[in-house]
Amino acid sequence: LLLVMFGVISFTSAQTTYNKTAFEPVKKIKSIDFSTIEDVYLPALVPKEVQDVSSKINKKYLNELKKQIALDYPKSDVPVVQNRGDVDPPEVENGFIVFGIQPGIPLDNHLAMNKDTVVTAINSFISINKTDGGFIKNFSLPLFASELGFGNDSRLFDPRLLFDPVEEKYVAVFLSESSSSNSEILVCFSENSNANGVWHCYRITGNPNMDNTWTDYPMITFSENDVVITVNLLLDGESWQLGFEESLIWQIDKASGFTGQDLDITLWDDINFGGAPIRNLCPVESATAEPLQSIRFLSNRNFDIENDTIFYLHLEGSQDDPNASLAVDYILSDVPYGVPPNATQNGDDLQTNDARILEAFIIEDQIQFVGNTRNLDNNQAGIFHGVINGIDGLNEINLTHIIGQDYELGYPGIIYTGDGIDERDAIIAFNHSSVSKNPGVSAMYYDPEMGYSDIITVVDGVAPLDMIGSLERWGDYLGTQRDFNDPDVAWISGFHTLATGNNHPYIASLRRPMPFSSNDEIKSEVEHKVFPN
């Protein structure tokens, strides 16, 4: 699908450049009622990495980097601090397996929920369930593509979901194909709060520059007026490591999407700092149901063995604002991060990709974010949790590495669980694995005054992951959302394994630990214990 540009604005400063391009409105391809989709056969299709051009194949560059890390920074069994902090862990309220779906390589599980309904997606299926695990609807992505008029051999992948609590409606984003000739972004908006009802669907070009690039790895958020999608452009025939060209921001008027009208869109591209493109723009979500007035993004030097730079971008103005602008700056973290080693299991190792920022939220003048990293104490696969205080002044970043007890961690998500703007607590969920602990999901609670809780196991896998027969795929992300009707609760769609060795999503709700009351006198001095650095 070719889109016609009708306005381009370029910006240049000493260190920052970008283009802003308005496109002709995108016409709806179809409104589709999910309740009418019947996937009778639920085909046992296992989407796998597309050889040579896939964004998901671990090509030579990253393989060699991981080998070098293993030589220069061998893993060790540095003792783990037992007492993480003075706060209780989250409680697992509910958890269930989505039945009747097939695995994907990688799983790429994501989630959105509202009240008693949870919508999940992986690289092969869409599922709608009750929050107690009750079945509503399953259908495969190939069937969904055919219902929208795509070819029978079309491939949808990299699903992302969100629920807009102000509009009380859902948004779903998928990518289609992985070459410059046919790459597209599929964006669907629910007509109302019924996930199993009518959705309005649109196709946006995955090759806006009309060259030899295609779109990979979407991330999404929303503001008061817009839905924002970030993606990476990759070169045909190259790996996602070596073929990266640039990251883009698509800014979409959400009112036109929710009502099924022509979709008003704006593209931000050529986003550079110091003459180099900024890679992997992670949108910062609103911590609460309050919509954002402007959008912020985070990025980093995700392929460096060790670095302390965090890029900070601020998009001011809605999609239809002719004066909208994009500011780009950087902040130095107090603790560095770096490319993680592959994680161990009782079988072939698990891929950890790079050290990109995977999720972030903003509350008042603070941003919290998480991602993969090499732990600097024991050189095992771990995760980082960062806190940016005073974002308007870009004051400081405090970054903490989180280590497993005797297992490795990866692909974290973070959910705000505070009840007021003065609270800054969160639940952090992530994958776990070791030789003695099958791939599954864990979580911990963070309170800025009391530190980090112990890690709890949400679910353990039943067997080692065994789907490729060599280096296995562990990610690429985890689905999370705050329960806007019960702010103490976080919902996740995590990764675990079945007895067959296949991957499978596990849906769970986690409640933050409840405060306790006591008649004992409280000491004025509190010893803060932050684990592990």
VOGU-3710 file (C-alpha; in Angstrom, 3 decimals, decimal comma):
1> lllvmfgvis> 0,000/0,000/0,000  1,528/3,314/-1,100  0,935/6,440/0,959  1,272/9,920/-0,502  3,218/12,509/1,501  1,823/16,027/1,519  4,030/17,860/3,987  7,615/17,477/5,200  9,337/19,493/7,919  13,004/18,974/8,774
11> ftsaqttynk> 14,765/20,025/11,971  18,479/20,361/12,593  20,453/21,386/15,663  24,040/20,950/16,758  23,429/17,341/17,790  19,871/16,455/16,750  18,108/16,011/13,400  14,678/14,714/12,423  11,985/14,945/9,743  8,254/15,291/10,306
21> tafepvkkik> 6,059/14,124/7,416  2,288/14,335/7,094  0,686/11,604/4,982  -2,578/11,414/3,139  -5,233/9,884/5,426  -5,259/6,076/5,350  -8,537/4,465/4,362  -9,949/1,591/6,378  -9,521/-1,791/4,748  -12,322/-3,465/6,686
31> sidfstiedv> -14,395/-3,515/9,868  -14,424/-7,040/11,227  -16,530/-8,567/14,003  -14,300/-10,854/16,050  -17,334/-12,798/17,275  -17,975/-14,037/13,706  -14,475/-15,426/13,154  -14,593/-19,204/13,428  -11,273/-21,016/13,430  -12,662/-24,537/13,319
41> ylpalvpkev> -9,391/-26,346/12,746  -7,031/-24,185/14,833  -4,147/-25,241/12,560  -0,951/-26,490/14,162  1,106/-23,848/12,375  4,354/-23,008/14,159  5,675/-19,676/12,824  9,448/-19,770/12,727  12,202/-17,330/11,958  12,454/-16,410/8,303
51> qdvsskinkk> 15,941/-17,320/7,217  18,355/-14,670/5,939  16,043/-11,639/6,205  14,205/-12,147/9,488  14,541/-9,602/12,257  14,366/-12,513/14,630  17,270/-14,684/13,557  20,417/-14,662/15,664  22,948/-13,905/12,969  26,710/-13,922/13,051
61> ylnelkkqia> 27,250/-10,450/14,505  25,448/-11,007/17,791  26,631/-14,622/17,987  30,236/-13,498/17,777  29,600/-10,749/20,313  28,131/-13,257/22,769  31,113/-15,568/22,287  33,465/-12,697/23,019  31,499/-11,782/26,137  31,727/-15,390/27,340
71> ldypksdvpv> 35,522/-15,271/26,936  36,110/-11,823/28,403  33,469/-11,998/31,120  33,011/-15,650/32,152  30,005/-16,409/34,320  30,676/-16,970/38,004  28,695/-18,032/41,062  29,099/-14,839/43,036  26,935/-15,293/46,152  23,613/-13,519/45,882
81> vqnrgdvdpp> 22,570/-11,190/48,683  19,775/-12,951/50,531  18,055/-9,923/52,045  16,921/-7,765/49,147  14,890/-5,212/51,076  12,297/-4,732/53,757  9,234/-5,182/51,563  7,053/-8,213/50,897  6,819/-9,724/47,396  3,710/-9,476/45,215
91> evengfivfg> 0,961/-12,068/45,555  -0,122/-14,266/42,644  -3,898/-13,922/42,598  -4,728/-15,934/39,500  -2,958/-17,736/36,684  -3,985/-19,838/33,723  -2,871/-21,347/30,430  -4,601/-20,312/27,212  -5,699/-23,603/25,691  -6,188/-24,401/22,021
101> iqpgipldnh> -3,311/-22,334/20,616  -0,030/-23,294/18,998  3,466/-22,007/19,845  5,489/-19,433/17,941  9,211/-18,921/17,455  9,727/-16,558/19,157  6,585/-16,422/21,292  6,291/-12,580/21,383  3,435/-12,616/23,871  1,481/-9,453/24,610
111> lamnkdtvvt> -1,639/-8,511/26,575  -4,419/-5,965/27,144  -7,302/-6,264/29,605  -10,363/-4,524/30,974  -12,604/-5,535/33,874  -13,372/-9,257/33,391  -11,778/-9,688/29,939  -8,155/-10,234/28,928  -6,926/-10,202/25,313  -3,630/-11,916/24,544
121> ainsfisink> -1,635/-12,337/21,358  1,428/-14,320/20,336  3,165/-14,841/17,002  0,513/-17,323/15,881  -2,780/-16,606/17,686  -5,159/-14,062/19,199  -7,044/-15,175/22,310  -9,842/-13,593/24,330  -10,530/-14,995/27,780  -12,294/-14,149/30,988
131> tdggfiknfs> -9,934/-13,014/33,712  -10,710/-16,239/35,584  -9,447/-18,215/32,573  -12,832/-18,836/30,992  -12,742/-19,242/27,207  -14,248/-16,647/24,848  -12,401/-16,783/21,510  -9,259/-18,129/19,810  -8,217/-17,699/16,194  -4,950/-17,897/14,289
141> lplfaselgf> -3,196/-14,891/12,815  -3,178/-16,467/9,308  -6,973/-16,777/9,488  -7,235/-13,195/10,735  -5,063/-12,056/7,809  -7,256/-13,903/5,308  -10,404/-12,365/6,832  -8,875/-8,948/6,122  -8,096/-9,787/2,514  -4,429/-10,703/2,823
151> gndsrlfdpr> -3,118/-13,633/0,802  -3,388/-17,165/2,152  0,380/-17,264/2,641  0,558/-13,906/4,438  2,556/-13,762/7,652  1,545/-11,583/10,601  4,018/-11,277/13,455  5,238/-9,103/16,360  1,805/-8,484/17,952  1,258/-5,560/20,338
161> llfdpveeky> -1,932/-4,775/22,281  -3,124/-1,906/24,458  -6,278/-0,816/26,256  -7,110/2,876/26,409  -8,911/3,381/29,760  -10,197/6,837/28,798  -11,845/5,690/25,570  -12,450/2,214/27,034  -11,332/0,658/23,757  -8,536/-1,608/22,496
171> vavflsesss> -5,786/-1,186/19,908  -3,936/-4,062/18,210  -0,822/-3,745/16,039  0,764/-6,470/13,904  3,441/-6,511/11,221  2,990/-8,176/7,853  5,864/-9,615/5,792  9,571/-8,879/5,987  10,743/-7,365/2,719  10,628/-3,881/1,237
181> snseilvcfs> 8,194/-4,963/-1,491  5,358/-5,988/0,833  6,105/-4,848/4,409  3,065/-3,347/6,154  1,830/-2,343/9,618  -1,664/-3,587/10,458  -3,457/-1,386/13,026  -6,893/-2,290/14,422  -9,136/-0,248/16,759  -12,050/-1,750/18,689
191> ensnangvwh> -15,347/0,081/18,182  -16,203/-0,171/21,888  -15,092/-1,917/25,079  -16,182/-5,346/23,810  -13,001/-7,090/22,682  -15,086/-9,764/20,949  -16,943/-7,182/18,853  -16,243/-4,941/15,874  -12,702/-3,740/15,102  -11,709/-1,200/12,410
201> cyritgnpnm> -8,508/-2,238/10,604  -5,981/-0,252/8,560  -2,774/-0,940/6,615  0,188/1,458/6,870  3,204/1,024/4,654  6,211/-0,675/6,200  8,483/1,008/3,644  7,680/4,730/3,899  10,972/5,741/2,264  10,156/3,613/-0,804
211> dntwtdypmi> 13,623/2,057/-0,822  14,998/-1,346/0,202  13,893/-1,274/3,851  11,093/-2,956/5,781  9,483/-2,578/9,218  10,333/-4,600/12,317  9,733/-4,622/16,094  6,782/-2,326/16,868  6,171/-0,768/20,292  3,024/1,203/21,161
221> tfsendvvit> 1,495/3,649/23,616  -1,251/6,284/23,629  -1,756/9,900/24,640  -4,875/11,990/25,079  -5,315/12,339/21,307  -3,023/9,832/19,621  -1,806/6,278/19,331  1,966/6,203/18,861  3,862/3,322/17,235  7,650/3,056/17,064
231> vnllldgesw> 9,360/0,639/14,658  12,786/-0,174/13,238  13,601/-0,088/9,512  15,862/-2,914/8,318  17,593/-3,515/4,995  16,484/-6,352/2,733  18,620/-9,467/3,033  20,388/-8,350/6,216  20,113/-9,498/9,802  18,369/-7,288/12,346
241> qlgfeesliw> 21,750/-6,669/13,940  23,605/-5,452/10,836  20,713/-4,284/8,639  19,394/-1,533/10,901  18,759/1,766/9,100  16,715/3,882/11,514  13,873/3,951/14,042  10,592/5,682/13,187  7,682/7,174/15,122  4,173/6,894/13,659
251> qidkasgftg> 1,735/9,321/15,296  -1,922/8,385/14,663  -5,117/10,261/15,514  -6,930/7,724/17,669  -10,422/9,277/17,339  -10,507/8,518/13,611  -9,409/4,937/14,268  -11,948/4,224/17,012  -14,777/5,564/14,798  -13,631/3,790/11,636
261> qdlditlwdd> -12,919/6,995/9,701  -9,944/7,681/7,444  -6,843/7,478/9,607  -4,867/10,707/10,054  -1,159/9,907/10,470  2,208/11,662/10,794  5,677/10,125/10,460  8,790/11,189/12,378  11,991/9,836/10,798  15,717/10,586/10,368
271> infggapirn> 15,870/10,784/14,164  19,576/11,207/14,831  21,825/12,264/17,677  25,424/13,199/17,017  25,060/12,120/13,394  23,918/8,556/14,178  20,371/7,129/14,188  18,875/6,342/17,591  17,864/2,678/17,720  14,830/1,053/19,418
281> lcpvesatae> 12,608/3,870/20,673  10,725/2,567/23,707  7,547/4,645/24,273  7,023/5,666/27,890  3,496/4,710/28,994  1,282/6,592/31,396  1,589/4,949/34,813  -2,104/5,517/35,514  -5,372/5,837/33,605  -4,640/9,543/33,178
291> plqsirflsn> -3,741/10,080/29,482  -0,424/11,629/28,532  -0,359/15,162/27,137  2,947/14,477/25,378  4,963/11,352/24,606  8,447/10,498/25,822  10,750/7,771/24,520  13,851/6,042/25,877  16,699/4,321/24,072  20,276/3,262/24,793
301> rnfdiendti> 23,459/1,773/23,307  21,944/-1,684/23,262  24,806/-3,479/21,456  27,618/-2,235/23,699  29,366/-4,611/26,073  29,221/-1,830/28,662  27,711/1,664/28,455  25,971/4,227/30,650  24,126/6,362/28,052  20,329/6,616/28,041
311> fylhlegsqd> 18,683/8,635/25,256  15,650/10,698/26,217  13,189/11,989/23,579  10,175/14,232/24,123  7,427/14,576/21,498  5,277/17,653/22,141  2,043/18,227/20,246  -0,687/15,959/18,894  -0,853/14,444/15,416  -2,737/17,422/13,965
321> dpnaslavdy> -0,550/20,080/15,606  1,536/21,895/12,965  3,866/23,115/15,720  4,575/19,656/17,161  8,271/19,105/17,873  10,692/16,397/18,958  13,485/17,073/21,465  16,374/14,615/21,860  18,914/14,510/24,697  20,864/11,968/26,727
331> ilsdvpygvp> 21,469/11,183/30,399  24,303/9,198/31,976  23,365/6,407/34,352  25,134/5,929/37,673  25,573/2,218/36,866  26,350/0,865/33,371  24,461/-1,837/31,475  25,620/-4,168/28,688  24,741/-6,930/26,241  23,696/-10,009/28,242
341> pnatqngddl> 25,147/-13,476/27,689  22,822/-16,219/26,530  20,988/-17,831/29,439  21,403/-21,439/30,522  18,797/-24,175/30,836  18,910/-27,979/30,970  19,568/-28,089/27,238  20,633/-25,612/24,572  21,127/-22,051/25,758  18,425/-19,385/25,462
351> qtndarilea> 18,892/-16,281/23,314  18,856/-12,969/25,167  19,304/-10,610/22,186  20,626/-7,199/23,309  20,340/-4,663/26,145  17,528/-2,491/24,731  14,959/-0,849/26,999  11,843/-3,018/26,913  9,201/-1,167/28,968  8,818/2,162/30,767
361> fiiedqiqfv> 6,188/4,259/32,545  5,986/7,875/33,723  4,397/9,252/36,908  4,674/12,998/37,501  8,379/13,861/37,005  9,703/10,280/37,290  10,242/7,559/34,675  10,922/3,914/35,557  12,190/1,468/32,935  13,536/-2,086/32,537
371> gntrnldnnq> 15,629/-4,135/30,095  18,086/-6,999/29,649  21,714/-6,718/30,746  24,866/-8,572/31,652  25,063/-8,460/35,418  28,334/-6,791/36,309  28,906/-8,901/39,455  28,617/-12,442/38,115  28,391/-11,871/34,310  25,152/-13,850/34,119
381> agifhgving> 22,043/-12,852/32,201  20,142/-10,392/34,354  17,858/-7,400/34,042  18,156/-3,728/34,921  15,645/-1,411/36,572  16,210/2,295/36,041  14,657/5,349/37,708  14,932/8,823/36,157  14,125/11,537/38,671  13,364/15,108/37,634
391> idglneinlt> 12,798/14,410/33,945  12,230/18,043/33,034  15,663/18,892/34,388  17,187/15,525/33,387  18,674/15,321/36,824  19,768/11,724/37,377  19,373/8,048/36,546  19,708/5,423/39,245  20,090/2,012/37,658  19,981/-1,297/39,557
401> hiigqdyelg> 20,958/-4,734/38,287  18,700/-7,560/39,453  20,131/-11,083/39,783  18,313/-14,371/40,217  18,954/-16,548/43,260  20,565/-19,381/41,310  19,013/-18,754/37,895  19,246/-16,235/35,093  16,699/-13,568/34,125  15,505/-11,921/30,936
411> ypgiiytgdg> 12,831/-9,917/29,103  11,329/-7,893/31,958  8,172/-5,809/32,055  7,246/-3,176/34,653  3,804/-2,130/35,925  3,020/0,799/38,199  0,970/-0,258/41,240  0,716/2,967/43,235  -2,620/4,365/44,388  -1,657/8,057/44,253
421> iderdaiiaf> 0,737/10,401/42,490  3,029/10,413/45,523  3,536/6,631/45,350  6,275/5,191/43,153  5,995/1,424/43,686  5,902/-1,138/40,884  5,799/-4,839/40,074  8,595/-6,115/37,826  7,963/-9,424/36,009  10,480/-11,371/33,913
431> nhssvsknpg> 11,488/-14,738/32,481  13,720/-17,103/34,463  15,812/-20,159/33,591  18,667/-22,374/34,820  19,909/-25,926/34,559  17,635/-26,866/37,463  14,770/-24,397/36,882  12,869/-24,748/33,610  11,997/-21,566/31,677  9,120/-19,763/33,356
441> vsamyydpem> 7,996/-16,465/34,854  9,036/-14,705/38,060  8,215/-11,351/39,644  9,253/-8,975/42,408  7,928/-5,824/44,050  9,749/-2,499/44,248  9,167/0,242/46,786  11,557/3,224/46,644  11,574/3,590/50,423  11,963/-0,096/51,282
451> gysdiitvvd> 13,852/-1,546/48,327  13,207/-4,705/46,306  11,306/-7,745/47,532  12,435/-11,318/47,160  11,745/-12,851/43,758  8,702/-15,122/43,611  8,014/-17,788/41,017  4,788/-17,170/39,116  5,099/-20,396/37,114  7,885/-22,847/36,280
461> gvapldmigs> 8,114/-24,535/32,919  7,457/-28,264/32,776  10,462/-29,101/30,562  13,465/-27,418/28,947  12,650/-25,398/25,829  13,337/-27,561/22,767  11,914/-26,165/19,521  14,867/-25,241/17,288  17,447/-27,855/18,204  20,227/-25,318/18,754
471> lerwgdylgt> 20,225/-21,906/20,408  16,600/-21,566/21,560  14,412/-18,435/21,374  13,455/-17,036/24,785  11,760/-13,699/23,961  11,338/-11,075/22,572  9,083/-9,384/25,121  6,599/-9,868/27,951  3,022/-8,522/27,982  1,977/-6,352/30,937
481> qrdfndpdva> -0,809/-3,995/31,966  -2,070/-2,262/35,083  -5,647/-3,198/36,018  -7,248/0,235/35,717  -10,244/-0,923/37,774  -8,019/-2,275/40,573  -4,738/-0,315/40,657  -3,139/-2,738/43,132  -3,187/-5,469/40,455  -0,841/-6,058/37,508
491> wisgfhtlat> -1,581/-8,454/34,632  1,156/-10,254/32,711  1,469/-12,636/29,786  4,718/-14,498/30,346  6,798/-17,289/28,826  6,865/-20,880/30,073  7,294/-24,363/28,636  4,998/-27,365/28,273  5,930/-31,031/28,727  6,535/-31,215/24,958
501> gnnhpyiasl> 9,336/-28,643/25,207  7,238/-26,094/23,320  6,813/-22,530/24,521  3,416/-21,290/25,701  2,014/-18,079/27,218  1,004/-18,034/30,866  -1,472/-15,375/32,003  -1,374/-14,188/35,611  -2,584/-11,389/37,844  -0,272/-10,151/40,599
511> rrpmpfssnd> -1,316/-8,000/43,545  1,081/-5,684/45,300  1,667/-6,567/48,982  -0,895/-4,975/51,229  0,306/-2,510/53,895  0,173/-3,741/57,475  -0,895/-1,933/60,602  0,823/-2,120/63,966  0,608/-0,547/67,415  4,392/-0,759/67,803
521> eiksevehkv> 6,341/2,466/67,812  7,993/3,076/64,442  11,677/3,955/64,580  12,602/7,248/62,986  15,587/5,778/61,168  15,066/3,105/58,533  17,862/1,011/57,055  17,326/0,897/53,285  18,518/-2,243/51,540  18,661/-2,097/47,750
531> fpn> 19,699/-5,280/45,971  22,276/-5,970/44,699  24,417/-2,908/43,826
//
